[in-house]
Amino acid sequence: AQAGAQAADLTVIGGAGHVGIPLVLAFAEAGFRVNVHDVNRDVLDLLQSGKLPFIEQGGEAALVSALAEKRLLFTSQPAQISPHVPVIVTIGTPIDEFMNPVRKVVQDCIDPLLPYLVDGQLLVLRSTVFPGTTEWLDGYVRRKGRRLAVAFCPERVVQGQGIRELKETPQIISGTTPEAEAAAAKLFSTIAPELV
Protein backbone atom coordinates (compact mmCIF):
# COMPACT_ATOMS: atom_id res chain seq x y z
CA ALA A 1 0.00 0.00 0.00
CA GLN A 2 2.92 2.38 0.60
CA ALA A 3 3.84 2.49 -3.09
CA GLY A 4 0.27 3.47 -3.97
CA ALA A 5 0.14 6.02 -1.18
CA GLN A 6 3.23 7.73 -2.61
CA ALA A 7 1.28 8.49 -5.78
CA ALA A 8 -1.29 10.66 -3.96
CA ASP A 9 -1.27 14.48 -4.16
CA LEU A 10 -2.53 14.88 -0.59
CA THR A 11 -3.67 12.87 2.42
CA VAL A 12 -6.86 13.52 4.38
CA ILE A 13 -6.68 12.08 7.91
CA GLY A 14 -10.18 11.15 9.05
CA GLY A 15 -11.05 11.15 5.37
CA ALA A 16 -14.02 8.81 5.81
CA GLY A 17 -15.87 11.11 8.22
CA HIS A 18 -18.47 13.87 7.87
CA VAL A 19 -15.80 16.55 7.40
CA GLY A 20 -13.37 14.38 5.45
CA ILE A 21 -15.57 12.90 2.73
CA PRO A 22 -16.84 16.18 1.19
CA LEU A 23 -13.28 17.53 1.28
CA VAL A 24 -11.85 14.38 -0.32
CA LEU A 25 -14.46 14.47 -3.07
CA ALA A 26 -13.95 18.19 -3.73
CA PHE A 27 -10.19 17.70 -4.15
CA ALA A 28 -10.75 14.61 -6.34
CA GLU A 29 -13.14 16.61 -8.54
CA ALA A 30 -10.43 19.31 -8.81
CA GLY A 31 -8.07 16.69 -10.24
CA PHE A 32 -6.15 15.61 -7.14
CA ARG A 33 -5.33 12.02 -6.28
CA VAL A 34 -6.34 11.79 -2.62
CA ASN A 35 -5.21 9.36 0.06
CA VAL A 36 -8.34 8.78 2.15
CA HIS A 37 -6.82 7.81 5.49
CA ASP A 38 -9.03 6.61 8.33
CA VAL A 39 -8.81 4.11 11.18
CA ASN A 40 -12.32 2.84 10.37
CA ARG A 41 -11.54 0.12 7.83
CA ASP A 42 -15.23 -0.82 7.46
CA VAL A 43 -16.13 2.67 6.26
CA LEU A 44 -13.13 2.70 3.91
CA ASP A 45 -14.37 -0.59 2.42
CA LEU A 46 -17.85 0.91 2.02
CA LEU A 47 -16.40 3.94 0.21
CA GLN A 48 -14.33 1.68 -2.04
CA SER A 49 -17.57 -0.07 -3.03
CA GLY A 50 -19.02 3.27 -4.18
CA LYS A 51 -21.35 3.83 -1.22
CA LEU A 52 -21.38 6.64 1.34
CA PRO A 53 -21.85 5.96 5.09
CA PHE A 54 -24.20 8.98 5.39
CA ILE A 55 -26.27 11.28 3.21
CA GLU A 56 -24.21 13.87 1.35
CA GLN A 57 -25.98 15.78 -1.44
CA GLY A 58 -24.23 14.89 -4.71
CA GLY A 59 -21.79 12.71 -2.81
CA GLU A 60 -22.50 9.31 -4.27
CA ALA A 61 -22.15 10.52 -7.87
CA ALA A 62 -18.91 12.34 -6.96
CA LEU A 63 -17.62 9.20 -5.23
CA VAL A 64 -18.43 6.95 -8.19
CA SER A 65 -16.71 9.43 -10.53
CA ALA A 66 -13.61 9.69 -8.31
CA LEU A 67 -13.36 5.90 -8.10
CA ALA A 68 -13.75 5.51 -11.87
CA GLU A 69 -10.99 8.08 -12.42
CA LYS A 70 -8.78 6.27 -9.86
CA ARG A 71 -8.40 9.47 -7.82
CA LEU A 72 -8.84 7.82 -4.40
CA LEU A 73 -6.49 5.65 -2.34
CA PHE A 74 -7.71 4.12 0.91
CA THR A 75 -5.31 3.61 3.82
CA SER A 76 -5.64 2.93 7.53
CA GLN A 77 -2.07 2.57 8.84
CA PRO A 78 0.22 5.53 9.63
CA ALA A 79 2.99 4.09 7.44
CA GLN A 80 0.60 4.37 4.48
CA ILE A 81 0.16 8.15 4.53
CA SER A 82 1.53 9.77 1.41
CA PRO A 83 4.97 11.30 1.95
CA HIS A 84 5.98 14.82 0.92
CA VAL A 85 2.40 15.97 0.19
CA PRO A 86 -0.02 18.10 2.23
CA VAL A 87 -1.76 16.33 5.11
CA ILE A 88 -5.18 17.61 6.19
CA VAL A 89 -6.42 16.47 9.60
CA THR A 90 -10.21 16.44 9.93
CA ILE A 91 -10.56 15.53 13.59
CA GLY A 92 -11.74 18.13 16.08
CA THR A 93 -10.88 18.87 19.69
CA PRO A 94 -13.65 17.79 22.03
CA ILE A 95 -14.13 19.53 25.37
CA ASP A 96 -14.33 18.01 28.83
CA GLU A 97 -17.04 18.56 31.44
CA PHE A 98 -15.35 21.85 32.46
CA MET A 99 -15.32 23.14 28.85
CA ASN A 100 -11.54 22.68 28.56
CA PRO A 101 -10.09 21.38 25.29
CA VAL A 102 -9.12 17.72 25.16
CA ARG A 103 -6.05 18.19 23.00
CA LYS A 104 -5.00 14.61 23.70
CA VAL A 105 -7.33 13.56 20.86
CA VAL A 106 -5.27 15.62 18.40
CA GLN A 107 -2.01 14.44 20.00
CA ASP A 108 -3.12 10.80 19.78
CA CYS A 109 -3.85 11.34 16.07
CA ILE A 110 -0.57 13.13 15.29
CA ASP A 111 1.88 10.99 17.31
CA PRO A 112 1.64 7.87 15.10
CA LEU A 113 1.91 10.03 11.96
CA LEU A 114 5.04 11.97 12.99
CA PRO A 115 7.56 9.28 11.96
CA TYR A 116 6.09 9.40 8.43
CA LEU A 117 5.96 13.19 8.04
CA VAL A 118 8.93 15.13 6.68
CA ASP A 119 10.16 18.52 7.81
CA GLY A 120 8.58 21.29 5.77
CA GLN A 121 5.48 19.20 4.99
CA LEU A 122 2.15 21.06 5.20
CA LEU A 123 -0.12 19.92 8.03
CA VAL A 124 -3.58 21.54 8.01
CA LEU A 125 -6.10 21.33 10.83
CA ARG A 126 -9.51 21.26 9.17
CA SER A 127 -12.15 20.52 11.81
CA THR A 128 -13.50 22.72 14.54
CA VAL A 129 -10.71 22.99 17.06
CA PHE A 130 -10.49 24.83 20.35
CA PRO A 131 -8.88 28.31 20.12
CA GLY A 132 -5.11 28.02 20.38
CA THR A 133 -4.96 24.44 19.11
CA THR A 134 -3.07 25.35 15.93
CA GLU A 135 -0.35 27.14 17.91
CA TRP A 136 -0.32 24.32 20.46
CA LEU A 137 0.17 21.74 17.70
CA ASP A 138 2.99 23.74 16.13
CA GLY A 139 4.74 23.96 19.50
CA TYR A 140 4.10 20.29 20.20
CA VAL A 141 5.69 19.06 16.96
CA ARG A 142 8.61 21.46 17.48
CA ARG A 143 9.19 20.02 20.96
CA LYS A 144 9.33 16.64 19.23
CA GLY A 145 12.15 18.03 17.07
CA ARG A 146 10.02 18.41 13.95
CA ARG A 147 9.52 21.42 11.68
CA LEU A 148 6.18 21.13 9.92
CA ALA A 149 4.24 23.90 8.16
CA VAL A 150 1.18 23.97 10.43
CA ALA A 151 -1.94 25.74 9.14
CA PHE A 152 -5.64 26.00 9.98
CA CYS A 153 -8.56 26.05 7.56
CA PRO A 154 -11.75 25.45 9.53
CA GLU A 155 -14.59 23.53 7.96
CA ARG A 156 -17.66 25.71 7.59
CA VAL A 157 -20.29 23.47 6.07
CA VAL A 158 -23.67 22.07 7.02
CA GLN A 159 -23.65 18.30 7.33
CA GLY A 160 -25.02 16.72 4.16
CA GLN A 161 -24.33 19.88 2.12
CA GLY A 162 -20.52 19.82 2.28
CA ILE A 163 -19.68 19.32 -1.38
CA ARG A 164 -21.98 22.12 -2.54
CA GLU A 165 -20.93 24.49 0.21
CA LEU A 166 -17.22 23.96 -0.44
CA LYS A 167 -17.83 25.41 -3.90
CA GLU A 168 -19.76 28.41 -2.52
CA THR A 169 -18.23 29.26 0.86
CA PRO A 170 -15.07 31.36 1.23
CA GLN A 171 -12.35 29.43 3.04
CA ILE A 172 -10.61 30.97 6.04
CA ILE A 173 -6.86 30.26 6.01
CA SER A 174 -4.25 30.87 8.66
CA GLY A 175 -0.87 29.44 9.49
CA THR A 176 1.76 29.50 12.21
CA THR A 177 4.20 30.97 9.67
CA PRO A 178 3.68 33.02 6.48
CA GLU A 179 4.99 30.01 4.52
CA ALA A 180 2.44 27.64 6.10
CA GLU A 181 -0.37 30.10 5.39
CA ALA A 182 0.74 30.54 1.77
CA ALA A 183 0.98 26.78 1.21
CA ALA A 184 -2.49 26.21 2.69
CA ALA A 185 -3.92 29.08 0.61
CA LYS A 186 -2.42 27.63 -2.57
CA LEU A 187 -3.93 24.21 -1.79
CA PHE A 188 -7.42 25.44 -0.87
CA SER A 189 -7.55 27.93 -3.75
CA THR A 190 -7.98 24.89 -6.02
CA ILE A 191 -11.40 24.10 -4.53
CA ALA A 192 -12.67 27.35 -2.99
CA PRO A 193 -14.38 30.33 -4.63
CA GLU A 194 -12.57 32.77 -2.34
CA LEU A 195 -9.97 32.78 0.46
CA VAL A 196 -9.96 34.93 3.56
Sequence and secondary structure as in RCSB ss.txt:
>XXXX:A:sequence
AQAGAQAADLTVIGGAGHVGIPLVLAFAEAGFRVNVHDVNRDVLDLLQSGKLPFIEQGGEAALVSALAEKRLLFT
SQPAQISPHVPVIVTIGTPIDEFMNPVRKVVQDCIDPLLPYLVDGQLLVLRSTVFPGTTEWLDGYVRRKGRRLAV
AFCPERVVQGQGIRELKETPQIISGTTPEAEAAAAKLFSTIAPELV
>XXXX:A:secstr
 HHHHHT SEEEETTTSTTHHHHHHHHHHTT  EEEE S HHHHHHHHTT  SS  TTHHHHHHHHHHTT EEEE
 SGGGS TTS EEE     B TTS B THHHHHHHTTTGGG  TT EEEE S   TTHHHHHHHHHHHTT   EE
EE      TT HHHHHHHS B  EESSHHHHHHHHHHHTTT S B 
